[in-house]
Amino acid sequence: MRDSDWEIIDELYRNPNVSRAAAALYMTQPTLTKRLQHIERELGVSIAERTPKGLVFTPEGTYLAGRAAEHKEFVEQTKRGLAELEQERQRTVRIGSSYTFNKYSLWGVLGGYTEVGDPEVRFDVVNEQSDTLFRKLLDGEVDIVFVRGDFEGPVRRILVDCNQAYLVSRGPVDIDDLPALDRIDFRTNEQSIELLQAWWRERFGTDMTPGRNVGYIDFTWELVAQGKGYALSFVPENFKNSRDLHLTPLFYRDGSPLVRRTWCLYPNSKSLPSHMSDFVDYVRDHVAIGPDEIHQPRCLQS
């Protein structure tokens, strides 16, 4: 029997309707019927009988459906195993990075690792919003992510950055005047928005209403420089203020800074492939700004 024959039996058992099963298998109904008849002749048994309510599997067919499910799982496990062996051979690390971390920090991290780490390791980099990257990590689509904000889940984490929030404007602005002024928003992740919302509520006692959304942050800086409004943003320490914008740091009422943390997250598994483990060790030893959990300054506590 072919692998496709086991797929036919499995699909018909889970979906006992010839036309729907044929569509799911990307086959025509006559082709599926002929193939099923061929399988029955080859095995010398009747697999299913047609009834007004659809196919009804015989005892032999039910037994074969169980073996078909096992066969399907075996094939999938084999393919996954081969893919993992291929990935180990190629020594590739799939890294997810938030847009701003990619722009200001990631390539310095990767460049530093290439100087002291395994020269055979290659990096595939995916740029996305932090919340999207976190889902990709949980789904196994990437190996390691650098994300802005705090995400809870079955992962291990290394604190790699901590950015102060600023009022960004063309000139000095009194923070108490912000509700009456035009604000320019840009694409960012939900974690950052929630932090700014919490600060706004503490400061002004109301929810922060949406501003004028212009998409990308570089366009935001240009509009701010033109005096079209102000922006609230977590600014990296190596931010190049080429437009000579005015930066006013934001603080909570207790005097602690409004900050956003950046984490390196990776799977919470007992063992990692050696090339991934080496890179994680490098991040922990050369990039981390503190232990995983510190309970003193607001910027570092978990």
Secondary structure as GFF3:
##gff-version 3
##sequence-region A 1 302
A	DSSP	alpha_helix	3	14	.	.	.	ID=ss1
A	DSSP	alpha_helix	18	24	.	.	.	ID=ss2
A	DSSP	alpha_helix	29	43	.	.	.	ID=ss3
A	DSSP	beta_strand	48	51	.	.	.	ID=ss4
A	DSSP	beta_strand	54	57	.	.	.	ID=ss5
A	DSSP	alpha_helix	59	90	.	.	.	ID=ss6
A	DSSP	beta_strand	92	97	.	.	.	ID=ss7
A	DSSP	alpha_helix	99	101	.	.	.	ID=ss8
A	DSSP	pi_helix	102	106	.	.	.	ID=ss9
A	DSSP	alpha_helix	107	116	.	.	.	ID=ss10
A	DSSP	beta_strand	122	127	.	.	.	ID=ss11
A	DSSP	alpha_helix	130	138	.	.	.	ID=ss12
A	DSSP	beta_strand	144	148	.	.	.	ID=ss13
A	DSSP	beta_strand	155	169	.	.	.	ID=ss14
A	DSSP	three_ten_helix	175	180	.	.	.	ID=ss15
A	DSSP	beta_strand	184	185	.	.	.	ID=ss16
A	DSSP	alpha_helix	190	204	.	.	.	ID=ss17
A	DSSP	beta_strand	212	213	.	.	.	ID=ss18
A	DSSP	alpha_helix	217	225	.	.	.	ID=ss19
A	DSSP	beta_strand	231	234	.	.	.	ID=ss20
A	DSSP	beta_strand	246	249	.	.	.	ID=ss21
A	DSSP	beta_strand	259	267	.	.	.	ID=ss22
A	DSSP	alpha_helix	274	282	.	.	.	ID=ss23
A	DSSP	pi_helix	283	287	.	.	.	ID=ss24
###
